[in-house]
Amino acid sequence: MGLLIIIVGSLWAVLGLGNIVLSGAWKTSGTTMQSAVLIFNFAVFILPGLIVVGVSAILEIKPLLNKLLAELEETNQYLSELVEKNDTTEESEEIPRSTDYLANFCSKCVHFQEQTGVCKKFSVNVL
């Protein structure tokens, strides 16, 4: 329905522009007739047509915005549940780390000192 109203408003505004272009006022030399045609077509066709297009566009967008807000709320709730789940996991579970893996990983870091085997940024001794 909103798209139909946008089309009707657009056609209404285009009709006003067509009236201005096709009017016989441009063939006369007087400016009073030209001004009257411009004011009449702007007031009766162009301005109301553009108002209808603007209002219907706002009405068309509102349901899309509500849908987007609902999806964002669902995502926020899902992320909150994930954070709570991760906070409640046992901290006694250790991640297995081998010294070879750490030495290889840290050797690529600019903060790693090969002589001492210490990463200055994180204060980790990998050797």
Buried (B, 14 or more C-beta within 10 A) or exposed (E): EBEEBBEBBBBBBEBBBEBBEEBEBEEEEEEEBBEEBBEBBBEBBBBBBBEBBEBBBEEBEEEEEEEEEEEEEEEEEEEEEEEEEEEEEEEEEEEEEEEEEBBEEBEEEEEBEEEEBBBEEEEBEBE
